[in-house]
Amino acid sequence: MRKDILDPKVDFVFKQIFGSEKHPEILISFLNSVFATKGTKKEIVQVEIDNSDLEKDWEDDKYSRLDIKATANDETRINIEIQLKNQYNMKRRTLYYWSKLFESQIKEGEAYEELQKTVTINILNFNYLKMNERYHNTYILKEKETNEILTNLQEIHFIELPKLNEEQFEDIGKIESKRKEDNLIPWVLFLKNPDSEVIKMLEERIEELQEAAEVLEVLSHDEETREIYERRQKAIHDEISNITGAIKEVAMNLLELDVDIETIVKATGLSEEKVKKLKSQIDE
């Protein structure tokens, strides 16, 4: 990636590309790719972006969320959040924000029938789910034994960028073949490396992808945007450093209590190698 191109995975930039009222076609195309609804009766044809303004107070709370909230033409409520680093408790965090969005649709005394389908989309720049190696997983409420769907009102997506190996898509023909099954691939490749030769070729085939690339190019050459981008990157880095430091401190305390390494790995999410390194520091 060219140094002068901003990283679209940084939430500040991501929101300006995918959450802009000036370019709704980008979000519509992305959502149809996530939901595999392009060309179907459920195809999204219109979206209303509910928080298009970049929060003016995010600098006062430099760790604030810069997510995208939108409502599709079928009244589906959608929340999209992109995460660069694992902040842990991701499942609980996702359920919490999903429930807040679901609950916010009605006021006290209003009928539950007013509640519409609510979808959370988590785009992660790290491997999180260990159940499988698919880069895109979707979760809904089902009966445990029969797999019968209880309701379609809840849907949670995890898109793990590292799990899509871009090397297998160096040939544009392979991508075109895969797109018959998965229109999300070009968008994931764009987020991973928007300046790649593959993306440039895909832009010629996908109008909305080209539009996203053009928006990114404009943002990348705007001095004020770049200044905010760099401050946002620093804030994210500081937050992750604080979280990592706290987790290491917990691990150190557990080591001093003679808790075994395997238990500490499970409790903190740190690798066995890191825990052993911390142990060696205590033993010195």
C-alpha atoms as an extended CHARMM CRD file, in Angstrom:
* protein
*
       284  EXT
         1         1  MET       CA              0.0000000000        0.0000000000        0.0000000000  PROA      1               0.0000000000
         2         2  ARG       CA              1.3140000000        3.4810000000       -0.8520000000  PROA      2               0.0000000000
         3         3  LYS       CA              2.2910000000        5.5080000000        2.1920000000  PROA      3               0.0000000000
         4         4  ASP       CA              0.0740000000        8.3990000000        1.1300000000  PROA      4               0.0000000000
         5         5  ILE       CA             -3.0750000000        6.2210000000        1.0480000000  PROA      5               0.0000000000
         6         6  LEU       CA             -4.9800000000        6.1540000000        4.3340000000  PROA      6               0.0000000000
         7         7  ASP       CA             -5.8390000000        2.7830000000        5.8200000000  PROA      7               0.0000000000
         8         8  PRO       CA             -9.5880000000        2.1940000000        5.2970000000  PROA      8               0.0000000000
         9         9  LYS       CA             -9.5550000000       -0.1560000000        8.3040000000  PROA      9               0.0000000000
        10        10  VAL       CA             -9.1160000000        2.7860000000       10.6910000000  PROA      10              0.0000000000
        11        11  ASP       CA            -12.6620000000        3.4760000000       11.8780000000  PROA      11              0.0000000000
        12        12  PHE       CA            -12.4540000000        7.2160000000       11.1770000000  PROA      12              0.0000000000
        13        13  VAL       CA            -11.7180000000        6.5380000000        7.5020000000  PROA      13              0.0000000000
        14        14  PHE       CA            -14.0380000000        3.5350000000        7.2380000000  PROA      14              0.0000000000
        15        15  LYS       CA            -16.9850000000        5.6030000000        8.4060000000  PROA      15              0.0000000000
        16        16  GLN       CA            -16.2840000000        8.3880000000        5.9050000000  PROA      16              0.0000000000
        17        17  ILE       CA            -16.2790000000        5.8610000000        3.0590000000  PROA      17              0.0000000000
        18        18  PHE       CA            -19.1050000000        3.5080000000        4.0520000000  PROA      18              0.0000000000
        19        19  GLY       CA            -21.1580000000        5.7900000000        6.3050000000  PROA      19              0.0000000000
        20        20  SER       CA            -21.4610000000        8.8860000000        4.1400000000  PROA      20              0.0000000000
        21        21  GLU       CA            -24.8350000000       10.1800000000        2.9730000000  PROA      21              0.0000000000
        22        22  LYS       CA            -23.0650000000       11.4670000000       -0.1280000000  PROA      22              0.0000000000
        23        23  HSD       CA            -22.2050000000        7.9310000000       -1.2440000000  PROA      23              0.0000000000
        24        24  PRO       CA            -25.0430000000        5.6030000000       -0.1360000000  PROA      24              0.0000000000
        25        25  GLU       CA            -24.3810000000        3.2500000000       -3.0710000000  PROA      25              0.0000000000
        26        26  ILE       CA            -21.1530000000        2.1190000000       -1.4000000000  PROA      26              0.0000000000
        27        27  LEU       CA            -22.9350000000        0.9950000000        1.7550000000  PROA      27              0.0000000000
        28        28  ILE       CA            -25.7980000000       -0.5640000000       -0.2170000000  PROA      28              0.0000000000
        29        29  SER       CA            -23.3890000000       -2.6280000000       -2.3190000000  PROA      29              0.0000000000
        30        30  PHE       CA            -21.3960000000       -3.6710000000        0.7460000000  PROA      30              0.0000000000
        31        31  LEU       CA            -24.5110000000       -4.7550000000        2.6640000000  PROA      31              0.0000000000
        32        32  ASN       CA            -25.8970000000       -6.7400000000       -0.2770000000  PROA      32              0.0000000000
        33        33  SER       CA            -22.5290000000       -8.4940000000       -0.4110000000  PROA      33              0.0000000000
        34        34  VAL       CA            -22.5880000000       -9.2890000000        3.3080000000  PROA      34              0.0000000000
        35        35  PHE       CA            -26.1850000000      -10.5550000000        3.2070000000  PROA      35              0.0000000000
        36        36  ALA       CA            -25.8700000000      -12.2180000000       -0.2330000000  PROA      36              0.0000000000
        37        37  THR       CA            -29.0290000000      -10.4120000000       -1.3180000000  PROA      37              0.0000000000
        38        38  LYS       CA            -27.8800000000       -8.9180000000       -4.6260000000  PROA      38              0.0000000000
        39        39  GLY       CA            -30.3560000000       -9.8730000000       -7.3550000000  PROA      39              0.0000000000
        40        40  THR       CA            -32.8170000000      -11.4420000000       -4.8930000000  PROA      40              0.0000000000
        41        41  LYS       CA            -36.2060000000      -10.3160000000       -3.5670000000  PROA      41              0.0000000000
        42        42  LYS       CA            -34.4200000000       -9.2120000000       -0.3860000000  PROA      42              0.0000000000
        43        43  GLU       CA            -31.9450000000       -6.9540000000       -2.1890000000  PROA      43              0.0000000000
        44        44  ILE       CA            -31.3250000000       -3.6930000000       -0.3560000000  PROA      44              0.0000000000
        45        45  VAL       CA            -32.0610000000       -0.7760000000       -2.6630000000  PROA      45              0.0000000000
        46        46  GLN       CA            -31.9810000000        2.1000000000       -0.2000000000  PROA      46              0.0000000000
        47        47  VAL       CA            -30.4010000000        2.9150000000        3.1530000000  PROA      47              0.0000000000
        48        48  GLU       CA            -30.8430000000        5.7160000000        5.6280000000  PROA      48              0.0000000000
        49        49  ILE       CA            -27.6470000000        6.3700000000        7.5380000000  PROA      49              0.0000000000
        50        50  ASP       CA            -28.7010000000        7.1770000000       11.0910000000  PROA      50              0.0000000000
        51        51  ASN       CA            -25.4080000000        8.6060000000       12.3870000000  PROA      51              0.0000000000
        52        52  SER       CA            -23.7270000000       10.0400000000        9.3070000000  PROA      52              0.0000000000
        53        53  ASP       CA            -22.0860000000       12.9020000000       11.1970000000  PROA      53              0.0000000000
        54        54  LEU       CA            -18.6820000000       12.0300000000       12.5390000000  PROA      54              0.0000000000
        55        55  GLU       CA            -19.0980000000       12.5320000000       16.2670000000  PROA      55              0.0000000000
        56        56  LYS       CA            -17.7960000000       16.0270000000       17.0090000000  PROA      56              0.0000000000
        57        57  ASP       CA            -16.9990000000       15.1210000000       20.5880000000  PROA      57              0.0000000000
        58        58  TRP       CA            -14.8830000000       12.0660000000       19.8080000000  PROA      58              0.0000000000
        59        59  GLU       CA            -11.7450000000       14.0570000000       20.5510000000  PROA      59              0.0000000000
        60        60  ASP       CA            -13.0720000000       14.7400000000       24.0570000000  PROA      60              0.0000000000
        61        61  ASP       CA            -13.5800000000       11.0060000000       24.4120000000  PROA      61              0.0000000000
        62        62  LYS       CA            -10.7670000000        9.7400000000       22.2310000000  PROA      62              0.0000000000
        63        63  TYR       CA            -11.8210000000        6.1090000000       22.7570000000  PROA      63              0.0000000000
        64        64  SER       CA            -15.3970000000        6.6680000000       21.5280000000  PROA      64              0.0000000000
        65        65  ARG       CA            -16.8770000000        4.2610000000       18.9730000000  PROA      65              0.0000000000
        66        66  LEU       CA            -17.0230000000        5.3990000000       15.3640000000  PROA      66              0.0000000000
        67        67  ASP       CA            -19.4990000000        2.8180000000       14.1260000000  PROA      67              0.0000000000
        68        68  ILE       CA            -22.1060000000        3.0700000000       11.3750000000  PROA      68              0.0000000000
        69        69  LYS       CA            -25.8140000000        2.8330000000       12.1260000000  PROA      69              0.0000000000
        70        70  ALA       CA            -28.2160000000        2.5050000000        9.2120000000  PROA      70              0.0000000000
        71        71  THR       CA            -31.7630000000        1.4630000000        8.3590000000  PROA      71              0.0000000000
        72        72  ALA       CA            -32.4450000000       -0.4550000000        5.1530000000  PROA      72              0.0000000000
        73        73  ASN       CA            -35.5390000000       -0.0710000000        2.9660000000  PROA      73              0.0000000000
        74        74  ASP       CA            -37.0920000000       -3.1740000000        4.6090000000  PROA      74              0.0000000000
        75        75  GLU       CA            -36.7080000000       -1.4600000000        8.0430000000  PROA      75              0.0000000000
        76        76  THR       CA            -33.7960000000       -3.6980000000        9.0740000000  PROA      76              0.0000000000
        77        77  ARG       CA            -31.6140000000       -1.8950000000       11.6110000000  PROA      77              0.0000000000
        78        78  ILE       CA            -27.8920000000       -2.3380000000       11.0110000000  PROA      78              0.0000000000
        79        79  ASN       CA            -24.7900000000       -1.5410000000       13.0400000000  PROA      79              0.0000000000
        80        80  ILE       CA            -21.3070000000       -1.8900000000       11.5510000000  PROA      80              0.0000000000
        81        81  GLU       CA            -18.1300000000       -1.6760000000       13.5880000000  PROA      81              0.0000000000
        82        82  ILE       CA            -14.5420000000       -2.2410000000       12.4980000000  PROA      82              0.0000000000
        83        83  GLN       CA            -11.8590000000       -3.2610000000       14.9940000000  PROA      83              0.0000000000
        84        84  LEU       CA             -8.1080000000       -3.1870000000       14.3480000000  PROA      84              0.0000000000
        85        85  LYS       CA             -7.0560000000       -5.0350000000       17.5070000000  PROA      85              0.0000000000
        86        86  ASN       CA             -8.6710000000       -7.5690000000       19.8080000000  PROA      86              0.0000000000
        87        87  GLN       CA            -10.1560000000       -5.7050000000       22.7530000000  PROA      87              0.0000000000
        88        88  TYR       CA            -11.4220000000       -8.9570000000       24.2710000000  PROA      88              0.0000000000
        89        89  ASN       CA            -14.9580000000       -9.6090000000       25.5420000000  PROA      89              0.0000000000
        90        90  MET       CA            -15.9600000000       -9.2180000000       21.8840000000  PROA      90              0.0000000000
        91        91  LYS       CA            -18.9650000000      -11.5280000000       22.1390000000  PROA      91              0.0000000000
        92        92  ARG       CA            -20.4080000000       -9.7370000000       25.1560000000  PROA      92              0.0000000000
        93        93  ARG       CA            -19.6240000000       -6.3570000000       23.6060000000  PROA      93              0.0000000000
        94        94  THR       CA            -21.4460000000       -7.3920000000       20.4190000000  PROA      94              0.0000000000
        95        95  LEU       CA            -24.5220000000       -8.6530000000       22.2680000000  PROA      95              0.0000000000
        96        96  TYR       CA            -24.6190000000       -5.4900000000       24.3500000000  PROA      96              0.0000000000
        97        97  TYR       CA            -24.5670000000       -3.1080000000       21.3920000000  PROA      97              0.0000000000
        98        98  TRP       CA            -26.9640000000       -5.3180000000       19.4360000000  PROA      98              0.0000000000
        99        99  SER       CA            -29.4310000000       -5.2140000000       22.3350000000  PROA      99              0.0000000000
       100       100  LYS       CA            -29.1070000000       -1.4400000000       22.6890000000  PROA      100             0.0000000000
       101       101  LEU       CA            -29.9220000000       -0.9380000000       19.0060000000  PROA      101             0.0000000000
       102       102  PHE       CA            -32.8120000000       -3.4230000000       19.1760000000  PROA      102             0.0000000000
       103       103  GLU       CA            -34.2800000000       -1.8230000000       22.3010000000  PROA      103             0.0000000000
       104       104  SER       CA            -33.9290000000        1.7290000000       20.9720000000  PROA      104             0.0000000000
       105       105  GLN       CA            -36.5570000000        1.1340000000       18.2900000000  PROA      105             0.0000000000
       106       106  ILE       CA            -39.5270000000        1.5380000000       20.6390000000  PROA      106             0.0000000000
       107       107  LYS       CA            -40.4090000000        3.7400000000       23.5570000000  PROA      107             0.0000000000
       108       108  GLU       CA            -42.0780000000        2.6220000000       26.7680000000  PROA      108             0.0000000000
       109       109  GLY       CA            -45.6780000000        1.6080000000       26.1240000000  PROA      109             0.0000000000
       110       110  GLU       CA            -45.2440000000        0.9770000000       22.4060000000  PROA      110             0.0000000000
       111       111  ALA       CA            -46.0710000000       -2.4390000000       20.9120000000  PROA      111             0.0000000000
       112       112  TYR       CA            -43.3550000000       -5.0600000000       20.5160000000  PROA      112             0.0000000000
       113       113  GLU       CA            -44.5920000000       -5.5400000000       16.9520000000  PROA      113             0.0000000000
       114       114  GLU       CA            -42.7250000000       -2.3510000000       16.1230000000  PROA      114             0.0000000000
       115       115  LEU       CA            -39.3820000000       -4.0790000000       16.6950000000  PROA      115             0.0000000000
       116       116  GLN       CA            -37.5940000000       -4.7910000000       13.4180000000  PROA      116             0.0000000000
       117       117  LYS       CA            -34.7700000000       -7.1250000000       12.4560000000  PROA      117             0.0000000000
       118       118  THR       CA            -31.4940000000       -5.8900000000       13.9330000000  PROA      118             0.0000000000
       119       119  VAL       CA            -28.1080000000       -6.8460000000       12.5310000000  PROA      119             0.0000000000
       120       120  THR       CA            -24.6150000000       -6.2950000000       13.8890000000  PROA      120             0.0000000000
       121       121  ILE       CA            -21.6440000000       -6.5900000000       11.5370000000  PROA      121             0.0000000000
       122       122  ASN       CA            -18.2190000000       -6.8750000000       13.1600000000  PROA      122             0.0000000000
       123       123  ILE       CA            -15.2610000000       -6.4050000000       10.8190000000  PROA      123             0.0000000000
       124       124  LEU       CA            -12.1340000000       -7.6080000000       12.5880000000  PROA      124             0.0000000000
       125       125  ASN       CA             -8.5200000000       -7.1490000000       11.5630000000  PROA      125             0.0000000000
       126       126  PHE       CA             -7.5480000000      -10.1630000000       13.6710000000  PROA      126             0.0000000000
       127       127  ASN       CA             -8.4970000000      -13.8070000000       14.0310000000  PROA      127             0.0000000000
       128       128  TYR       CA            -11.1100000000      -14.1950000000       16.7230000000  PROA      128             0.0000000000
       129       129  LEU       CA            -13.3980000000      -17.1700000000       16.1800000000  PROA      129             0.0000000000
       130       130  LYS       CA            -11.6690000000      -20.4980000000       16.6510000000  PROA      130             0.0000000000
       131       131  MET       CA            -14.5760000000      -22.7130000000       15.5670000000  PROA      131             0.0000000000
       132       132  ASN       CA            -13.6340000000      -22.6420000000       11.8840000000  PROA      132             0.0000000000
       133       133  GLU       CA            -11.4050000000      -20.9590000000        9.3170000000  PROA      133             0.0000000000
       134       134  ARG       CA            -14.1900000000      -19.2210000000        7.3600000000  PROA      134             0.0000000000
       135       135  TYR       CA            -13.5970000000      -15.4930000000        7.1550000000  PROA      135             0.0000000000
       136       136  HSD       CA            -17.3290000000      -14.6920000000        7.2970000000  PROA      136             0.0000000000
       137       137  ASN       CA            -19.6030000000      -16.2540000000        9.9150000000  PROA      137             0.0000000000
       138       138  THR       CA            -23.2490000000      -15.4060000000       10.6180000000  PROA      138             0.0000000000
       139       139  TYR       CA            -25.0870000000      -16.2230000000       13.8420000000  PROA      139             0.0000000000
       140       140  ILE       CA            -28.8280000000      -16.3630000000       14.4790000000  PROA      140             0.0000000000
       141       141  LEU       CA            -31.0700000000      -17.7990000000       17.2120000000  PROA      141             0.0000000000
       142       142  LYS       CA            -31.7890000000      -21.5070000000       16.6800000000  PROA      142             0.0000000000
       143       143  GLU       CA            -33.1340000000      -24.4580000000       18.6430000000  PROA      143             0.0000000000
       144       144  LYS       CA            -30.1940000000      -26.3900000000       20.0200000000  PROA      144             0.0000000000
       145       145  GLU       CA            -31.1390000000      -29.8780000000       18.7990000000  PROA      145             0.0000000000
       146       146  THR       CA            -33.3180000000      -29.3230000000       15.7230000000  PROA      146             0.0000000000
       147       147  ASN       CA            -31.6840000000      -26.1570000000       14.3210000000  PROA      147             0.0000000000
       148       148  GLU       CA            -35.1320000000      -24.6330000000       13.9180000000  PROA      148             0.0000000000
       149       149  ILE       CA            -34.8800000000      -20.8470000000       13.7000000000  PROA      149             0.0000000000
       150       150  LEU       CA            -36.6080000000      -19.1030000000       16.6130000000  PROA      150             0.0000000000
       151       151  THR       CA            -36.6910000000      -15.6690000000       14.9410000000  PROA      151             0.0000000000
       152       152  ASN       CA            -34.9180000000      -13.7250000000       12.2420000000  PROA      152             0.0000000000
       153       153  LEU       CA            -34.8930000000      -10.5590000000       14.3680000000  PROA      153             0.0000000000
       154       154  GLN       CA            -31.3310000000      -11.1710000000       15.5420000000  PROA      154             0.0000000000
       155       155  GLU       CA            -28.3350000000      -11.5820000000       13.2530000000  PROA      155             0.0000000000
       156       156  ILE       CA            -24.6680000000      -11.1420000000       14.1010000000  PROA      156             0.0000000000
       157       157  HSD       CA            -21.8670000000      -11.2330000000       11.5410000000  PROA      157             0.0000000000
       158       158  PHE       CA            -18.1420000000      -11.6300000000       12.0950000000  PROA      158             0.0000000000
       159       159  ILE       CA            -15.8920000000      -10.7880000000        9.1550000000  PROA      159             0.0000000000
       160       160  GLU       CA            -12.2840000000      -11.6800000000       10.0430000000  PROA      160             0.0000000000
       161       161  LEU       CA            -10.0310000000      -10.0600000000        7.4620000000  PROA      161             0.0000000000
       162       162  PRO       CA             -6.8570000000      -12.1290000000        8.0780000000  PROA      162             0.0000000000
       163       163  LYS       CA             -8.7190000000      -15.3660000000        7.3300000000  PROA      163             0.0000000000
       164       164  LEU       CA             -9.1630000000      -14.3750000000        3.6800000000  PROA      164             0.0000000000
       165       165  ASN       CA             -5.8760000000      -15.1940000000        2.0050000000  PROA      165             0.0000000000
       166       166  GLU       CA             -5.4650000000      -12.6120000000       -0.7430000000  PROA      166             0.0000000000
       167       167  GLU       CA             -2.6480000000      -14.5780000000       -2.3580000000  PROA      167             0.0000000000
       168       168  GLN       CA             -5.1630000000      -17.0380000000       -3.7680000000  PROA      168             0.0000000000
       169       169  PHE       CA             -6.8930000000      -14.1650000000       -5.5630000000  PROA      169             0.0000000000
       170       170  GLU       CA             -3.9370000000      -12.7010000000       -7.4160000000  PROA      170             0.0000000000
       171       171  ASP       CA             -5.5610000000      -13.9540000000      -10.6130000000  PROA      171             0.0000000000
       172       172  ILE       CA             -8.5630000000      -11.7570000000      -11.4070000000  PROA      172             0.0000000000
       173       173  GLY       CA            -10.2260000000      -14.7310000000      -13.0640000000  PROA      173             0.0000000000
       174       174  LYS       CA            -10.3100000000      -16.6040000000       -9.7580000000  PROA      174             0.0000000000
       175       175  ILE       CA            -12.0430000000      -13.6950000000       -8.0850000000  PROA      175             0.0000000000
       176       176  GLU       CA            -14.6140000000      -13.4400000000      -10.8530000000  PROA      176             0.0000000000
       177       177  SER       CA            -15.3030000000      -17.1450000000      -10.4350000000  PROA      177             0.0000000000
       178       178  LYS       CA            -15.6250000000      -16.8540000000       -6.6520000000  PROA      178             0.0000000000
       179       179  ARG       CA            -17.8830000000      -13.7990000000       -6.9120000000  PROA      179             0.0000000000
       180       180  LYS       CA            -20.6440000000      -16.0380000000       -8.2190000000  PROA      180             0.0000000000
       181       181  GLU       CA            -20.7930000000      -17.4250000000       -4.6810000000  PROA      181             0.0000000000
       182       182  ASP       CA            -19.3770000000      -14.5910000000       -2.5990000000  PROA      182             0.0000000000
       183       183  ASN       CA            -19.6540000000      -10.9290000000       -3.5880000000  PROA      183             0.0000000000
       184       184  LEU       CA            -18.0370000000       -9.9040000000       -0.3190000000  PROA      184             0.0000000000
       185       185  ILE       CA            -14.5290000000      -10.9200000000       -1.4090000000  PROA      185             0.0000000000
       186       186  PRO       CA            -13.7420000000       -7.6980000000       -3.3550000000  PROA      186             0.0000000000
       187       187  TRP       CA            -14.7520000000       -5.5510000000       -0.3790000000  PROA      187             0.0000000000
       188       188  VAL       CA            -12.5510000000       -7.5440000000        2.0010000000  PROA      188             0.0000000000
       189       189  LEU       CA             -9.6260000000       -7.2900000000       -0.4140000000  PROA      189             0.0000000000
       190       190  PHE       CA            -10.2360000000       -3.5360000000       -0.6310000000  PROA      190             0.0000000000
       191       191  LEU       CA            -10.0810000000       -3.1700000000        3.1430000000  PROA      191             0.0000000000
       192       192  LYS       CA             -6.9340000000       -5.2790000000        3.3310000000  PROA      192             0.0000000000
       193       193  ASN       CA             -5.0580000000       -3.4660000000        0.5590000000  PROA      193             0.0000000000
       194       194  PRO       CA             -6.9690000000       -0.7820000000       -1.3710000000  PROA      194             0.0000000000
       195       195  ASP       CA             -3.9490000000        0.0580000000       -3.5000000000  PROA      195             0.0000000000
       196       196  SER       CA             -3.3350000000       -3.4370000000       -4.8860000000  PROA      196             0.0000000000
       197       197  GLU       CA             -3.3200000000       -4.2520000000       -8.5950000000  PROA      197             0.0000000000
       198       198  VAL       CA             -6.1720000000       -6.7130000000       -8.0470000000  PROA      198             0.0000000000
       199       199  ILE       CA             -8.3630000000       -3.9830000000       -6.5620000000  PROA      199             0.0000000000
       200       200  LYS       CA             -7.5830000000       -1.6860000000       -9.4690000000  PROA      200             0.0000000000
       201       201  MET       CA             -8.7770000000       -4.3760000000      -11.8620000000  PROA      201             0.0000000000
       202       202  LEU       CA            -11.8820000000       -5.0250000000       -9.7660000000  PROA      202             0.0000000000
       203       203  GLU       CA            -12.7330000000       -1.3340000000       -9.7880000000  PROA      203             0.0000000000
       204       204  GLU       CA            -13.2850000000       -1.5940000000      -13.5160000000  PROA      204             0.0000000000
       205       205  ARG       CA            -15.9300000000       -4.2620000000      -12.8910000000  PROA      205             0.0000000000
       206       206  ILE       CA            -17.5960000000       -2.9660000000       -9.7190000000  PROA      206             0.0000000000
       207       207  GLU       CA            -18.8270000000        0.6130000000       -9.8860000000  PROA      207             0.0000000000
       208       208  GLU       CA            -19.3500000000        0.9880000000       -6.1290000000  PROA      208             0.0000000000
       209       209  LEU       CA            -15.8570000000       -0.3230000000       -5.4010000000  PROA      209             0.0000000000
       210       210  GLN       CA            -14.4170000000        2.2630000000       -7.7570000000  PROA      210             0.0000000000
       211       211  GLU       CA            -16.4500000000        4.9330000000       -5.9590000000  PROA      211             0.0000000000
       212       212  ALA       CA            -15.0670000000        3.7690000000       -2.6030000000  PROA      212             0.0000000000
       213       213  ALA       CA            -11.5210000000        3.9110000000       -3.9660000000  PROA      213             0.0000000000
       214       214  GLU       CA            -12.1020000000        7.4450000000       -5.2570000000  PROA      214             0.0000000000
       215       215  VAL       CA            -13.4630000000        8.5950000000       -1.8850000000  PROA      215             0.0000000000
       216       216  LEU       CA            -10.4070000000        7.0900000000       -0.1760000000  PROA      216             0.0000000000
       217       217  GLU       CA             -8.0960000000        8.8720000000       -2.6220000000  PROA      217             0.0000000000
       218       218  VAL       CA             -9.7460000000       12.2370000000       -1.8880000000  PROA      218             0.0000000000
       219       219  LEU       CA             -9.5830000000       11.6550000000        1.8700000000  PROA      219             0.0000000000
       220       220  SER       CA             -5.9320000000       10.6710000000        1.6270000000  PROA      220             0.0000000000
       221       221  HSD       CA             -4.9950000000       14.0130000000        0.0660000000  PROA      221             0.0000000000
       222       222  ASP       CA             -6.9610000000       16.1860000000        2.4710000000  PROA      222             0.0000000000
       223       223  GLU       CA             -4.6080000000       17.6700000000        5.0730000000  PROA      223             0.0000000000
       224       224  GLU       CA             -7.2470000000       18.1080000000        7.7840000000  PROA      224             0.0000000000
       225       225  THR       CA             -8.4930000000       14.5410000000        7.3130000000  PROA      225             0.0000000000
       226       226  ARG       CA             -4.9510000000       13.1720000000        7.5050000000  PROA      226             0.0000000000
       227       227  GLU       CA             -4.2930000000       15.0970000000       10.7100000000  PROA      227             0.0000000000
       228       228  ILE       CA             -7.4380000000       13.6980000000       12.3570000000  PROA      228             0.0000000000
       229       229  TYR       CA             -6.5830000000       10.2310000000       10.9950000000  PROA      229             0.0000000000
       230       230  GLU       CA             -3.1590000000       10.3030000000       12.6360000000  PROA      230             0.0000000000
       231       231  ARG       CA             -4.6450000000       11.4130000000       15.9570000000  PROA      231             0.0000000000
       232       232  ARG       CA             -7.2260000000        8.6520000000       15.7240000000  PROA      232             0.0000000000
       233       233  GLN       CA             -4.5320000000        6.0590000000       14.9990000000  PROA      233             0.0000000000
       234       234  LYS       CA             -2.6140000000        7.2090000000       18.0710000000  PROA      234             0.0000000000
       235       235  ALA       CA             -5.7490000000        7.0320000000       20.2340000000  PROA      235             0.0000000000
       236       236  ILE       CA             -6.4450000000        3.4770000000       19.0730000000  PROA      236             0.0000000000
       237       237  HSD       CA             -2.8160000000        2.4780000000       19.7010000000  PROA      237             0.0000000000
       238       238  ASP       CA             -2.8820000000        4.0180000000       23.1900000000  PROA      238             0.0000000000
       239       239  GLU       CA             -6.1410000000        2.2350000000       24.0380000000  PROA      239             0.0000000000
       240       240  ILE       CA             -4.7870000000       -1.1260000000       22.9300000000  PROA      240             0.0000000000
       241       241  SER       CA             -1.5540000000       -0.5180000000       24.8500000000  PROA      241             0.0000000000
       242       242  ASN       CA             -3.5500000000        0.2210000000       27.9990000000  PROA      242             0.0000000000
       243       243  ILE       CA             -5.6260000000       -2.9360000000       27.5760000000  PROA      243             0.0000000000
       244       244  THR       CA             -2.5390000000       -5.0490000000       26.8600000000  PROA      244             0.0000000000
       245       245  GLY       CA             -0.7490000000       -3.5820000000       29.8690000000  PROA      245             0.0000000000
       246       246  ALA       CA             -3.6760000000       -4.3760000000       32.1470000000  PROA      246             0.0000000000
       247       247  ILE       CA             -3.8680000000       -7.9630000000       30.8800000000  PROA      247             0.0000000000
       248       248  LYS       CA             -0.1470000000       -8.4700000000       31.4150000000  PROA      248             0.0000000000
       249       249  GLU       CA             -0.4780000000       -7.1220000000       34.9330000000  PROA      249             0.0000000000
       250       250  VAL       CA             -3.2200000000       -9.6610000000       35.6430000000  PROA      250             0.0000000000
       251       251  ALA       CA             -1.0030000000      -12.4270000000       34.2430000000  PROA      251             0.0000000000
       252       252  MET       CA              1.9120000000      -11.3070000000       36.4260000000  PROA      252             0.0000000000
       253       253  ASN       CA             -0.3060000000      -11.3340000000       39.5220000000  PROA      253             0.0000000000
       254       254  LEU       CA             -1.5330000000      -14.8390000000       38.7110000000  PROA      254             0.0000000000
       255       255  LEU       CA              2.0430000000      -16.0430000000       38.1790000000  PROA      255             0.0000000000
       256       256  GLU       CA              3.0390000000      -14.6720000000       41.5660000000  PROA      256             0.0000000000
       257       257  LEU       CA              0.1390000000      -16.6720000000       43.0400000000  PROA      257             0.0000000000
       258       258  ASP       CA              1.6400000000      -19.7910000000       41.3950000000  PROA      258             0.0000000000
       259       259  VAL       CA             -1.3050000000      -20.2680000000       39.0370000000  PROA      259             0.0000000000
       260       260  ASP       CA             -0.2950000000      -22.6770000000       36.2600000000  PROA      260             0.0000000000
       261       261  ILE       CA              0.5550000000      -21.3070000000       32.8180000000  PROA      261             0.0000000000
       262       262  GLU       CA             -2.2660000000      -23.1480000000       31.0230000000  PROA      262             0.0000000000
       263       263  THR       CA             -4.8880000000      -21.5450000000       33.2810000000  PROA      263             0.0000000000
       264       264  ILE       CA             -3.3570000000      -18.0760000000       32.7960000000  PROA      264             0.0000000000
       265       265  VAL       CA             -3.4260000000      -18.5050000000       29.0220000000  PROA      265             0.0000000000
       266       266  LYS       CA             -7.1330000000      -19.3430000000       29.1800000000  PROA      266             0.0000000000
       267       267  ALA       CA             -7.8880000000      -16.5200000000       31.6150000000  PROA      267             0.0000000000
       268       268  THR       CA             -6.0220000000      -13.7230000000       29.8010000000  PROA      268             0.0000000000
       269       269  GLY       CA             -5.9750000000      -14.7310000000       26.1560000000  PROA      269             0.0000000000
       270       270  LEU       CA             -2.2090000000      -14.2700000000       26.0750000000  PROA      270             0.0000000000
       271       271  SER       CA             -0.1480000000      -16.8280000000       24.1990000000  PROA      271             0.0000000000
       272       272  GLU       CA              1.7380000000      -19.4870000000       26.1520000000  PROA      272             0.0000000000
       273       273  GLU       CA              4.9860000000      -17.9670000000       24.8720000000  PROA      273             0.0000000000
       274       274  LYS       CA              4.1190000000      -14.5370000000       26.2890000000  PROA      274             0.0000000000
       275       275  VAL       CA              3.1090000000      -15.9640000000       29.6470000000  PROA      275             0.0000000000
       276       276  LYS       CA              6.3700000000      -17.9190000000       29.8650000000  PROA      276             0.0000000000
       277       277  LYS       CA              8.2780000000      -14.7470000000       29.0330000000  PROA      277             0.0000000000
       278       278  LEU       CA              6.4970000000      -12.9100000000       31.8430000000  PROA      278             0.0000000000
       279       279  LYS       CA              7.3270000000      -15.7930000000       34.1800000000  PROA      279             0.0000000000
       280       280  SER       CA             11.0010000000      -15.5650000000       33.2800000000  PROA      280             0.0000000000
       281       281  GLN       CA             10.9340000000      -11.8680000000       34.1760000000  PROA      281             0.0000000000
       282       282  ILE       CA              9.5750000000      -12.7160000000       37.6340000000  PROA      282             0.0000000000
       283       283  ASP       CA             12.1670000000      -15.4490000000       38.1140000000  PROA      283             0.0000000000
       284       284  GLU       CA             15.1100000000      -13.1820000000       37.2510000000  PROA      284             0.0000000000
